[in-house]
Structures are given as structure tokens and as C-alpha cells.
Amino acid sequence: MASNLQRKTNRNALNVSDVEKEIRELKAENEYLRAVLDNKRHLYDKERINLQTQLNDLRNSQDDVDEVIATIRNDNEKLAQEAEGAAAEVQELTAIGEKLQHQLEEMRTLHDENVSLQEQLEDLQNQVAGSNTSNEIRCEHERLTNHVIQLKDRLNELIKERDQAKAEFDEAKRKLEEG
């Protein structure tokens, strides 16, 4: 029995030493795993800080993008208003151009009438030189002369209107180019 007890004691001693060895190994493994965990925590914290920084940068970038978009929208609104103003000025210039064209046509017609009357006047002057009815011719000459004067006055009025319209046209054109 003593030998049986001795064997059990030896076995228990072996078991205790095995358990102590296993405990040491588990402690070493536990320390190793703690070191790995601490390292992972450190890396996690570092990555979290890095990601937070990137997120903040993205938020700041988004704010910058929002500001740029707002600026572009304001610029687009201003350009739209300027385009409307330019369109109105173009319409005004077109109307002035049409008015100038009409006045030019009137001036050409008056010029043609003036040339015709000048020719008639010259014919009458030639007839006066060799005619017996000089009073009639003088009256006709006077009438034609007065008509020529009226035509010249009308032509001068049209020239003034043309010059005024041209000045308005040039002013509107200058505003359009500046705007």
C-alpha cells in the first residue's frame, strides 16, 4: 500500500508540476496575447485618429465645395441677369437700326426728288432764256425753288434724326460692349 500511495504521490507531484508548467505556459501565452491586444489597441487608436482626421478633412472639403457651388450659383444668376440686359439692349439696337434704315430710305427718296427738281429747274432756266412768258416761268421757277428748299430742310431734319439715332445706337452699343 505504501508503494501504491507513493505512486499516487509521485503521480500527483507529476500532475502538479504539469499543471504548474501548463499554468506558466498559459501565463506566458496570456502575456503574449495581452501584448498583441495592446499592440492592436494602439494600432486601432492610431487608425481611428487617422480616420477621424480624414473625416474632418472631408467635412472641411465639403464646406469648401459648398462655398464654391454657392459662388457659382451666384455667378450664374448674375450672368443670367446680364444676358437679359444684353438681350434688351440688342432689341433696342435692332429698333434703332431699323429706324436708321427707314430714314436712309427716306433720304434716298428725297435725294432722288431733289435731283429731279434740280433738273426741272435747269430746264426752266434754259427755257427762261429763250421764252416770252417769263413771268410764268419765273413763278414756276420760284415754286420749284421753294420746293427744293423744303426738300433740303426735310433732308436736314432727316440727317439730324439720323445723327441722333446713330448717337443713340453708338451709346447703346458702347453700353452693351461694356456690360
Buried (B, 14 or more C-beta within 10 A) or exposed (E): EEEEEEEEEEEEEEEEEEEEEEEEEEEEEEEEEEEEEEEEEEEEEEEEEEEEEEEEEEEEEEEEEEEEEEEEEEEEEEEEEEEEEBEEBEEBBEBBEEBBEBBEEBBEEBEEBBEEBEEBBEEBEEBBEEEEEEEEBEEBBEEBBEBBEEBEEBBEEBEEBBEEBBEBBEEBBEBBEEE
